[in-house]
Amino acid sequence: MINNIGKDVMKYKVIDPSDDHLSPKSGTLPYGTTMIKGKVWITFKNSMTITLQIPILLSSFTAIDGRGVNVHITGAGCLLVYQATNIIIHGLLIHHCKAQSPSTVMGPNVKVIPLGQIDGDAIRLVTARKVWIDYNTLYECQDGLLDVTRSSIDVTVSNN
């Protein structure tokens, strides 16, 4: 995760808690995780609750940093790290995530991706590498809180 720093990292601030999963607008968390190519460090302007219609897929080299504010993420599926590397998830409150029927989502690097059934975990890692999940509060999700599957490696879960 040392590659998530440096002058080539785009700093992006979330100012809008809305969720349009196929056409994310600038200022939202889905926009920061899917529409910005390259390394991105995401922060939040103020405390907010983001209610998801479908899970957010995280791109490689993405840091979501909730320090200094109370950011609640709730709704369908919550956060999904699928075949991505160098991810930091820090300081979020993720709860009441629900299972999701198969659907389509805007994925990393502006690609529309079909999703199968989503279980309802707070954070799900599928074939992910170099992931740090730190100082988050995870609770009351339909399936579980953290699901690390399909040969995900180099995953650190600390202080949650």
N, CA and C atoms as an extended XYZ file, in Angstrom:
480
Properties=species:S:1:pos:R:3:atomname:S:1:resname:S:1:resid:I:1 pbc="F F F"
N         0.808       -1.186        0.000 N   MET     1
C         0.000        0.000        0.000 CA  MET     1
C         0.853        1.253        0.000 C   MET     1
N         2.141        1.080       -0.136 N   ILE     2
C         3.021        2.237       -0.213 CA  ILE     2
C         2.833        2.985       -1.524 C   ILE     2
N         2.197        2.356       -2.489 N   ASN     3
C         1.976        3.003       -3.780 CA  ASN     3
C         0.766        3.928       -3.782 C   ASN     3
N         0.071        4.052       -2.656 N   ASN     4
C        -1.101        4.929       -2.571 CA  ASN     4
C        -0.712        6.363       -2.214 C   ASN     4
N         0.563        6.661       -2.191 N   ILE     5
C         1.017        8.002       -1.848 CA  ILE     5
C         1.868        8.557       -2.980 C   ILE     5
N         2.170        9.845       -2.907 N   GLY     6
C         3.027       10.464       -3.911 CA  GLY     6
C         2.313       11.546       -4.685 C   GLY     6
N         3.084       12.219       -5.518 N   LYS     7
C         2.523       13.358       -6.250 CA  LYS     7
C         1.553       12.948       -7.356 C   LYS     7
N         1.545       11.676       -7.736 N   ASP     8
C         0.625       11.239       -8.784 CA  ASP     8
C        -0.724       10.759       -8.234 C   ASP     8
N        -0.957       10.945       -6.931 N   VAL     9
C        -2.232       10.561       -6.320 CA  VAL     9
C        -3.229       11.716       -6.452 C   VAL     9
N        -4.396       11.415       -6.984 N   MET    10
C        -5.475       12.403       -7.103 CA  MET    10
C        -6.188       12.492       -5.763 C   MET    10
N        -6.313       13.696       -5.218 N   LYS    11
C        -7.066       13.901       -3.983 CA  LYS    11
C        -8.486       14.294       -4.371 C   LYS    11
N        -9.452       13.567       -3.816 N   TYR    12
C       -10.852       13.744       -4.182 CA  TYR    12
C       -11.678       13.870       -2.910 C   TYR    12
N       -12.554       14.867       -2.855 N   LYS    13
C       -13.378       15.103       -1.670 CA  LYS    13
C       -14.845       14.822       -1.987 C   LYS    13
N       -15.465       13.968       -1.177 N   VAL    14
C       -16.893       13.662       -1.318 CA  VAL    14
C       -17.685       14.776       -0.638 C   VAL    14
N       -18.604       15.389       -1.398 N   ILE    15
C       -19.431       16.473       -0.868 CA  ILE    15
C       -20.922       16.149       -0.930 C   ILE    15
N       -21.264       15.040       -1.603 N   ASP    16
C       -22.657       14.695       -1.874 CA  ASP    16
C       -22.887       13.223       -1.512 C   ASP    16
N       -23.846       12.912       -0.628 N   PRO    17
C       -24.068       11.524       -0.223 CA  PRO    17
C       -24.931       10.703       -1.185 C   PRO    17
N       -25.311       11.247       -2.330 N   SER    18
C       -26.218       10.520       -3.224 CA  SER    18
C       -25.514        9.341       -3.899 C   SER    18
N       -26.330        8.452       -4.487 N   ASP    19
C       -25.821        7.244       -5.131 CA  ASP    19
C       -26.583        6.995       -6.421 C   ASP    19
N       -25.936        7.215       -7.550 N   ASP    20
C       -26.472        6.831       -8.853 CA  ASP    20
C       -25.484        5.817       -9.413 C   ASP    20
N       -25.819        4.546       -9.316 N   HIS    21
C       -24.852        3.489       -9.573 CA  HIS    21
C       -24.441        3.319      -11.028 C   HIS    21
N       -25.201        3.788      -11.977 N   LEU    22
C       -24.792        3.659      -13.375 CA  LEU    22
C       -24.249        4.949      -13.963 C   LEU    22
N       -24.546        6.066      -13.340 N   SER    23
C       -24.056        7.350      -13.826 CA  SER    23
C       -23.681        8.232      -12.633 C   SER    23
N       -22.619        7.854      -11.907 N   PRO    24
C       -22.253        8.612      -10.707 CA  PRO    24
C       -21.890       10.052      -11.047 C   PRO    24
N       -22.334       10.978      -10.204 N   LYS    25
C       -22.006       12.377      -10.469 CA  LYS    25
C       -20.823       12.818       -9.612 C   LYS    25
N       -20.126       13.800      -10.116 N   SER    26
C       -18.954       14.335       -9.426 CA  SER    26
C       -19.337       14.797       -8.024 C   SER    26
N       -18.478       14.505       -7.066 N   GLY    27
C       -18.729       14.876       -5.683 CA  GLY    27
C       -19.267       13.741       -4.838 C   GLY    27
N       -19.613       12.605       -5.474 N   THR    28
C       -20.143       11.454       -4.743 CA  THR    28
C       -19.059       10.395       -4.541 C   THR    28
N       -19.278        9.514       -3.569 N   LEU    29
C       -18.338        8.416       -3.343 CA  LEU    29
C       -18.272        7.464       -4.539 C   LEU    29
N       -19.409        7.065       -5.137 N   PRO    30
C       -19.307        6.196       -6.312 CA  PRO    30
C       -18.480        6.813       -7.448 C   PRO    30
N       -18.556        8.117       -7.625 N   TYR    31
C       -17.750        8.780       -8.654 CA  TYR    31
C       -16.262        8.624       -8.329 C   TYR    31
N       -15.900        8.867       -7.092 N   GLY    32
C       -14.496        8.780       -6.692 CA  GLY    32
C       -13.911        7.393       -6.822 C   GLY    32
N       -14.733        6.372       -6.612 N   THR    33
C       -14.216        5.004       -6.660 CA  THR    33
C       -14.247        4.384       -8.048 C   THR    33
N       -15.001        4.956       -8.974 N   THR    34
C       -15.137        4.316      -10.288 CA  THR    34
C       -14.758        5.195      -11.475 C   THR    34
N       -14.945        6.480      -11.388 N   MET    35
C       -14.766        7.347      -12.557 CA  MET    35
C       -13.366        7.946      -12.665 C   MET    35
N       -12.649        8.008      -11.562 N   ILE    36
C       -11.306        8.596      -11.578 CA  ILE    36
C       -10.303        7.491      -11.860 C   ILE    36
N        -9.530        7.653      -12.914 N   LYS    37
C        -8.521        6.656      -13.267 CA  LYS    37
C        -7.227        6.961      -12.523 C   LYS    37
N        -6.539        5.917      -12.136 N   GLY    38
C        -5.273        6.084      -11.432 CA  GLY    38
C        -5.464        6.056       -9.930 C   GLY    38
N        -4.453        6.522       -9.220 N   LYS    39
C        -4.452        6.503       -7.759 CA  LYS    39
C        -5.328        7.627       -7.214 C   LYS    39
N        -6.173        7.290       -6.219 N   VAL    40
C        -7.073        8.303       -5.656 CA  VAL    40
C        -7.144        8.151       -4.137 C   VAL    40
N        -7.067        9.295       -3.450 N   TRP    41
C        -7.232        9.353       -1.992 CA  TRP    41
C        -8.516       10.117       -1.741 C   TRP    41
N        -9.533        9.421       -1.209 N   ILE    42
C       -10.869        9.988       -1.047 CA  ILE    42
C       -11.089       10.407        0.400 C   ILE    42
N       -11.500       11.669        0.592 N   THR    43
C       -11.870       12.181        1.910 CA  THR    43
C       -13.295       12.734        1.822 C   THR    43
N       -13.803       13.227        2.935 N   PHE    44
C       -15.184       13.696        3.005 CA  PHE    44
C       -15.218       15.107        3.567 C   PHE    44
N       -16.016       15.983        2.937 N   LYS    45
C       -16.112       17.375        3.373 CA  LYS    45
C       -16.731       17.488        4.759 C   LYS    45
N       -17.757       16.669        5.024 N   ASN    46
C       -18.433       16.710        6.317 CA  ASN    46
C       -19.048       15.348        6.613 C   ASN    46
N       -19.634       15.216        7.774 N   SER    47
C       -20.309       13.972        8.144 CA  SER    47
C       -21.505       13.747        7.225 C   SER    47
N       -21.778       12.477        6.896 N   MET    48
C       -22.890       12.162        5.995 CA  MET    48
C       -23.257       10.694        6.107 C   MET    48
N       -24.450       10.376        5.624 N   THR    49
C       -24.890        8.992        5.487 CA  THR    49
C       -25.090        8.711        4.009 C   THR    49
N       -24.409        7.705        3.511 N   ILE    50
C       -24.509        7.302        2.111 CA  ILE    50
C       -25.310        6.005        2.073 C   ILE    50
N       -26.495        6.062        1.474 N   THR    51
C       -27.359        4.891        1.369 CA  THR    51
C       -27.241        4.344       -0.047 C   THR    51
N       -26.668        3.158       -0.160 N   LEU    52
C       -26.362        2.577       -1.466 CA  LEU    52
C       -27.537        1.785       -2.025 C   LEU    52
N       -27.736        1.903       -3.338 N   GLN    53
C       -28.729        1.100       -4.045 CA  GLN    53
C       -28.131       -0.243       -4.458 C   GLN    53
N       -26.841       -0.246       -4.771 N   ILE    54
C       -26.068       -1.454       -5.068 CA  ILE    54
C       -24.663       -1.232       -4.518 C   ILE    54
N       -23.839       -2.273       -4.429 N   PRO    55
C       -22.506       -2.105       -3.837 CA  PRO    55
C       -21.629       -1.144       -4.630 C   PRO    55
N       -20.681       -0.558       -3.929 N   ILE    56
C       -19.649        0.247       -4.578 CA  ILE    56
C       -18.448       -0.651       -4.827 C   ILE    56
N       -17.978       -0.697       -6.070 N   LEU    57
C       -16.769       -1.425       -6.414 CA  LEU    57
C       -15.585       -0.479       -6.309 C   LEU    57
N       -14.535       -0.919       -5.659 N   LEU    58
C       -13.351       -0.081       -5.488 CA  LEU    58
C       -12.291       -0.427       -6.522 C   LEU    58
N       -11.703        0.605       -7.118 N   SER    59
C       -10.603        0.441       -8.062 CA  SER    59
C        -9.308        0.211       -7.305 C   SER    59
N        -8.331       -0.369       -7.983 N   SER    60
C        -6.997       -0.492       -7.403 CA  SER    60
C        -6.447        0.889       -7.082 C   SER    60
N        -5.573        0.941       -6.095 N   PHE    61
C        -4.920        2.175       -5.652 CA  PHE    61
C        -5.934        3.220       -5.183 C   PHE    61
N        -6.900        2.771       -4.387 N   THR    62
C        -7.913        3.661       -3.822 CA  THR    62
C        -7.816        3.651       -2.306 C   THR    62
N        -7.806        4.839       -1.718 N   ALA    63
C        -7.885        4.989       -0.265 CA  ALA    63
C        -9.161        5.756        0.048 C   ALA    63
N        -9.993        5.207        0.923 N   ILE    64
C       -11.182        5.909        1.410 CA  ILE    64
C       -10.900        6.253        2.860 C   ILE    64
N       -10.805        7.541        3.145 N   ASP    65
C       -10.330        8.038        4.434 CA  ASP    65
C       -11.426        8.850        5.118 C   ASP    65
N       -12.045        8.271        6.142 N   GLY    66
C       -13.131        8.936        6.851 CA  GLY    66
C       -12.700        9.681        8.104 C   GLY    66
N       -11.405        9.908        8.273 N   ARG    67
C       -10.935       10.594        9.488 CA  ARG    67
C       -11.522       11.997        9.606 C   ARG    67
N       -11.901       12.358       10.840 N   GLY    68
C       -12.364       13.709       11.133 CA  GLY    68
C       -13.846       13.954       10.934 C   GLY    68
N       -14.552       12.993       10.338 N   VAL    69
C       -15.995       13.121       10.120 CA  VAL    69
C       -16.650       11.771       10.409 C   VAL    69
N       -17.965       11.763       10.531 N   ASN    70
C       -18.708       10.510       10.708 CA  ASN    70
C       -19.382       10.161        9.392 C   ASN    70
N       -18.833        9.180        8.693 N   VAL    71
C       -19.383        8.755        7.414 CA  VAL    71
C       -20.015        7.380        7.596 C   VAL    71
N       -21.342        7.336        7.450 N   HIS    72
C       -22.095        6.087        7.540 CA  HIS    72
C       -22.354        5.590        6.122 C   HIS    72
N       -22.062        4.319        5.883 N   ILE    73
C       -22.388        3.681        4.611 CA  ILE    73
C       -23.337        2.538        4.926 C   ILE    73
N       -24.485        2.543        4.254 N   THR    74
C       -25.531        1.566        4.525 CA  THR    74
C       -26.240        1.234        3.215 C   THR    74
N       -27.068        0.219        3.219 N   GLY    75
C       -27.853       -0.091        2.026 CA  GLY    75
C       -27.504       -1.439        1.436 C   GLY    75
N       -27.509       -1.520        0.119 N   ALA    76
C       -27.339       -2.789       -0.587 CA  ALA    76
C       -25.869       -3.114       -0.822 C   ALA    76
N       -25.424       -4.205       -0.230 N   GLY    77
C       -24.102       -4.737       -0.536 CA  GLY    77
C       -22.910       -4.013        0.040 C   GLY    77
N       -22.963       -2.732        0.177 N   CYS    78
C       -21.910       -1.861        0.721 CA  CYS    78
C       -20.635       -1.895       -0.115 C   CYS    78
N       -19.464       -2.225        0.430 N   LEU    79
C       -18.208       -2.089       -0.313 CA  LEU    79
C       -17.734       -3.435       -0.852 C   LEU    79
N       -17.333       -3.449       -2.130 N   LEU    80
C       -16.844       -4.656       -2.790 CA  LEU    80
C       -15.491       -4.367       -3.424 C   LEU    80
N       -14.496       -5.146       -3.029 N   VAL    81
C       -13.162       -5.061       -3.627 CA  VAL    81
C       -12.999       -6.329       -4.454 C   VAL    81
N       -13.083       -6.189       -5.779 N   TYR    82
C       -13.045       -7.333       -6.686 CA  TYR    82
C       -11.832       -7.215       -7.605 C   TYR    82
N       -10.912       -8.149       -7.476 N   GLN    83
C        -9.696       -8.190       -8.288 CA  GLN    83
C        -8.979       -6.847       -8.290 C   GLN    83
N        -8.858       -6.249       -7.115 N   ALA    84
C        -8.183       -4.953       -6.986 CA  ALA    84
C        -7.035       -5.087       -5.994 C   ALA    84
N        -6.105       -4.149       -6.070 N   THR    85
C        -4.931       -4.163       -5.212 CA  THR    85
C        -4.659       -2.772       -4.658 C   THR    85
N        -3.931       -2.726       -3.543 N   ASN    86
C        -3.555       -1.468       -2.906 CA  ASN    86
C        -4.779       -0.632       -2.540 C   ASN    86
N        -5.549       -1.137       -1.587 N   ILE    87
C        -6.783       -0.505       -1.121 CA  ILE    87
C        -6.635       -0.176        0.359 C   ILE    87
N        -7.073        1.016        0.754 N   ILE    88
C        -7.149        1.396        2.163 CA  ILE    88
C        -8.588        1.821        2.447 C   ILE    88
N        -9.178        1.248        3.491 N   ILE    89
C       -10.516        1.641        3.949 CA  ILE    89
C       -10.357        2.020        5.412 C   ILE    89
N       -10.538        3.307        5.727 N   HIS    90
C       -10.199        3.801        7.063 CA  HIS    90
C       -11.282        4.735        7.611 C   HIS    90
N       -11.692        4.487        8.842 N   GLY    91
C       -12.516        5.438        9.580 CA  GLY    91
C       -13.960        5.565        9.154 C   GLY    91
N       -14.557        4.503        8.617 N   LEU    92
C       -15.950        4.551        8.171 CA  LEU    92
C       -16.852        3.782        9.134 C   LEU    92
N       -18.130        4.105        9.134 N   LEU    93
C       -19.144        3.348        9.866 CA  LEU    93
C       -20.008        2.657        8.818 C   LEU    93
N       -19.880        1.342        8.706 N   ILE    94
C       -20.575        0.584        7.661 CA  ILE    94
C       -21.538       -0.375        8.351 C   ILE    94
N       -22.822       -0.241        8.026 N   HIS    95
C       -23.821       -1.006        8.765 CA  HIS    95
C       -25.111       -1.187        7.972 C   HIS    95
N       -25.923       -2.126        8.427 N   HIS    96
C       -27.230       -2.423        7.835 CA  HIS    96
C       -27.139       -2.686        6.325 C   HIS    96
N       -26.090       -3.384        5.922 N   CYS    97
C       -25.930       -3.756        4.515 CA  CYS    97
C       -26.806       -4.970        4.230 C   CYS    97
N       -27.468       -4.936        3.079 N   LYS    98
C       -28.437       -5.973        2.725 CA  LYS    98
C       -27.979       -6.738        1.486 C   LYS    98
N       -28.502       -7.952        1.335 N   ALA    99
C       -28.244       -8.745        0.138 CA  ALA    99
C       -28.818       -8.019       -1.078 C   ALA    99
N       -28.252       -8.310       -2.239 N   GLN   100
C       -28.645       -7.629       -3.471 CA  GLN   100
C       -28.822       -8.660       -4.576 C   GLN   100
N       -29.906       -8.570       -5.314 N   SER   101
C       -30.126       -9.428       -6.481 CA  SER   101
C       -29.127       -9.074       -7.568 C   SER   101
N       -28.921       -9.961       -8.544 N   PRO   102
C       -28.022       -9.623       -9.652 CA  PRO   102
C       -28.414       -8.291      -10.292 C   PRO   102
N       -27.406       -7.504      -10.641 N   SER   103
C       -27.642       -6.173      -11.214 CA  SER   103
C       -26.419       -5.737      -12.003 C   SER   103
N       -26.453       -4.515      -12.473 N   THR   104
C       -25.342       -3.919      -13.206 CA  THR   104
C       -24.860       -2.712      -12.432 C   THR   104
N       -23.535       -2.511      -12.418 N   VAL   105
C       -22.945       -1.423      -11.650 CA  VAL   105
C       -21.829       -0.780      -12.467 C   VAL   105
N       -21.570        0.498      -12.197 N   MET   106
C       -20.403        1.146      -12.771 CA  MET   106
C       -19.206        0.658      -11.969 C   MET   106
N       -18.269        0.050      -12.645 N   GLY   107
C       -17.106       -0.515      -11.973 CA  GLY   107
C       -15.878        0.350      -12.146 C   GLY   107
N       -14.753       -0.146      -11.663 N   PRO   108
C       -13.502        0.593      -11.772 CA  PRO   108
C       -13.183        0.969      -13.215 C   PRO   108
N       -12.557        2.121      -13.355 N   ASN   109
C       -12.128        2.639      -14.656 CA  ASN   109
C       -13.277        2.797      -15.646 C   ASN   109
N       -14.432        3.211      -15.142 N   VAL   110
C       -15.598        3.568      -15.951 CA  VAL   110
C       -16.069        2.403      -16.830 C   VAL   110
N       -16.120        1.210      -16.264 N   LYS   111
C       -16.614        0.046      -16.991 CA  LYS   111
C       -17.893       -0.447      -16.330 C   LYS   111
N       -18.930       -0.648      -17.131 N   VAL   112
C       -20.177       -1.203      -16.616 CA  VAL   112
C       -19.976       -2.708      -16.442 C   VAL   112
N       -20.280       -3.202      -15.241 N   ILE   113
C       -19.998       -4.589      -14.888 CA  ILE   113
C       -21.276       -5.252      -14.373 C   ILE   113
N       -21.586       -6.450      -14.884 N   PRO   114
C       -22.719       -7.184      -14.311 CA  PRO   114
C       -22.293       -7.826      -12.989 C   PRO   114
N       -23.132       -7.711      -11.980 N   LEU   115
C       -22.868       -8.325      -10.677 CA  LEU   115
C       -23.815       -9.493      -10.465 C   LEU   115
N       -23.309      -10.537       -9.871 N   GLY   116
C       -24.167      -11.635       -9.452 CA  GLY   116
C       -24.820      -11.294       -8.124 C   GLY   116
N       -25.322      -12.297       -7.461 N   GLN   117
C       -25.937      -12.129       -6.148 CA  GLN   117
C       -24.906      -11.590       -5.160 C   GLN   117
N       -25.266      -10.580       -4.383 N   ILE   118
C       -24.409      -10.009       -3.338 CA  ILE   118
C       -25.003      -10.406       -1.989 C   ILE   118
N       -24.141      -10.876       -1.093 N   ASP   119
C       -24.601      -11.471        0.165 CA  ASP   119
C       -25.084      -10.488        1.222 C   ASP   119
N       -24.577       -9.294        1.251 N   GLY   120
C       -24.961       -8.343        2.295 CA  GLY   120
C       -23.903       -8.182        3.368 C   GLY   120
N       -22.628       -8.214        2.959 N   ASP   121
C       -21.513       -7.974        3.880 CA  ASP   121
C       -21.201       -6.483        3.926 C   ASP   121
N       -20.606       -6.022        5.014 N   ALA   122
C       -20.150       -4.634        5.086 CA  ALA   122
C       -19.034       -4.409        4.062 C   ALA   122
N       -18.039       -5.288        4.078 N   ILE   123
C       -16.923       -5.224        3.131 CA  ILE   123
C       -16.677       -6.634        2.614 C   ILE   123
N       -16.621       -6.777        1.309 N   ARG   124
C       -16.350       -8.080        0.698 CA  ARG   124
C       -15.125       -7.966       -0.193 C   ARG   124
N       -14.150       -8.846        0.026 N   LEU   125
C       -12.938       -8.902       -0.790 CA  LEU   125
C       -12.963      -10.187       -1.601 C   LEU   125
N       -12.828      -10.062       -2.915 N   VAL   126
C       -12.804      -11.216       -3.802 CA  VAL   126
C       -11.555      -11.101       -4.673 C   VAL   126
N       -10.634      -12.034       -4.526 N   THR   127
C        -9.371      -12.033       -5.264 CA  THR   127
C        -8.695      -10.660       -5.157 C   THR   127
N        -8.607      -10.160       -3.957 N   ALA   128
C        -8.004       -8.845       -3.698 CA  ALA   128
C        -6.601       -9.030       -3.112 C   ALA   128
N        -5.754       -8.022       -3.300 N   ARG   129
C        -4.392       -8.060       -2.767 CA  ARG   129
C        -4.055       -6.717       -2.141 C   ARG   129
N        -3.230       -6.772       -1.115 N   LYS   130
C        -2.719       -5.569       -0.459 CA  LYS   130
C        -3.850       -4.633       -0.042 C   LYS   130
N        -4.642       -5.098        0.912 N   VAL   131
C        -5.786       -4.338        1.408 CA  VAL   131
C        -5.590       -4.083        2.896 C   VAL   131
N        -5.803       -2.837        3.312 N   TRP   132
C        -5.722       -2.470        4.726 CA  TRP   132
C        -7.077       -1.913        5.146 C   TRP   132
N        -7.723       -2.580        6.092 N   ILE   133
C        -9.022       -2.167        6.624 CA  ILE   133
C        -8.775       -1.775        8.073 C   ILE   133
N        -8.872       -0.474        8.381 N   ASP   134
C        -8.399        0.033        9.664 CA  ASP   134
C        -9.370        1.048       10.271 C   ASP   134
N        -9.609        0.931       11.571 N   TYR   135
C       -10.413        1.877       12.357 CA  TYR   135
C       -11.800        2.126       11.786 C   TYR   135
N       -12.455        1.070       11.335 N   ASN   136
C       -13.841        1.172       10.879 CA  ASN   136
C       -14.762        0.586       11.941 C   ASN   136
N       -16.016        0.992       11.900 N   THR   137
C       -17.041        0.386       12.743 CA  THR   137
C       -17.993       -0.360       11.818 C   THR   137
N       -18.065       -1.676       11.971 N   LEU   138
C       -18.898       -2.526       11.124 CA  LEU   138
C       -19.933       -3.216       12.007 C   LEU   138
N       -21.227       -3.128       11.623 N   TYR   139
C       -22.235       -3.797       12.448 CA  TYR   139
C       -23.545       -4.019       11.702 C   TYR   139
N       -24.303       -4.986       12.191 N   GLU   140
C       -25.662       -5.313       11.761 CA  GLU   140
C       -25.851       -5.411       10.247 C   GLU   140
N       -25.027       -6.237        9.612 N   CYS   141
C       -25.201       -6.499        8.185 CA  CYS   141
C       -25.865       -7.859        8.006 C   CYS   141
N       -26.585       -8.017        6.907 N   GLN   142
C       -27.421       -9.193        6.705 CA  GLN   142
C       -26.623      -10.495        6.691 C   GLN   142
N       -25.482      -10.532        6.013 N   ASP   143
C       -24.721      -11.776        5.911 CA  ASP   143
C       -23.585      -11.828        6.925 C   ASP   143
N       -22.765      -10.813        6.944 N   GLY   144
C       -21.616      -10.766        7.837 CA  GLY   144
C       -20.992       -9.394        7.761 C   GLY   144
N       -19.881       -9.235        8.426 N   LEU   145
C       -19.241       -7.925        8.435 CA  LEU   145
C       -18.118       -7.842        7.415 C   LEU   145
N       -17.268       -8.854        7.382 N   LEU   146
C       -16.122       -8.853        6.473 CA  LEU   146
C       -16.003      -10.233        5.854 C   LEU   146
N       -15.935      -10.286        4.536 N   ASP   147
C       -15.829      -11.546        3.807 CA  ASP   147
C       -14.579      -11.469        2.939 C   ASP   147
N       -13.596      -12.313        3.219 N   VAL   148
C       -12.336      -12.341        2.468 CA  VAL   148
C       -12.276      -13.692        1.768 C   VAL   148
N       -12.398      -13.695        0.430 N   THR   149
C       -12.550      -14.950       -0.309 CA  THR   149
C       -11.676      -15.016       -1.551 C   THR   149
N       -11.686      -16.178       -2.163 N   ARG   150
C       -11.073      -16.476       -3.461 CA  ARG   150
C        -9.630      -16.006       -3.578 C   ARG   150
N        -8.808      -16.519       -2.724 N   SER   151
C        -7.362      -16.276       -2.772 CA  SER   151
C        -6.981      -14.822       -2.552 C   SER   151
N        -7.760      -14.080       -1.809 N   SER   152
C        -7.339      -12.728       -1.420 CA  SER   152
C        -6.132      -12.874       -0.500 C   SER   152
N        -5.098      -12.050       -0.734 N   ILE   153
C        -3.871      -12.153        0.058 CA  ILE   153
C        -3.398      -10.778        0.503 C   ILE   153
N        -2.504      -10.782        1.486 N   ASP   154
C        -1.937       -9.543        2.030 CA  ASP   154
C        -3.041       -8.593        2.499 C   ASP   154
N        -3.938       -9.115        3.326 N   VAL   155
C        -5.048       -8.338        3.877 CA  VAL   155
C        -4.774       -8.089        5.352 C   VAL   155
N        -4.790       -6.822        5.754 N   THR   156
C        -4.629       -6.460        7.159 CA  THR   156
C        -5.931       -5.850        7.656 C   THR   156
N        -6.464       -6.428        8.724 N   VAL   157
C        -7.663       -5.903        9.373 CA  VAL   157
C        -7.231       -5.513       10.777 C   VAL   157
N        -7.281       -4.208       11.090 N   SER   158
C        -6.764       -3.739       12.378 CA  SER   158
C        -7.677       -2.683       12.991 C   SER   158
N        -7.814       -2.751       14.307 N   ASN   159
C        -8.513       -1.716       15.086 CA  ASN   159
C        -9.956       -1.485       14.673 C   ASN   159
N       -10.642       -2.488       14.186 N   ASN   160
C       -12.040       -2.339       13.779 CA  ASN   160
C       -12.945       -2.781       14.902 C   ASN   160
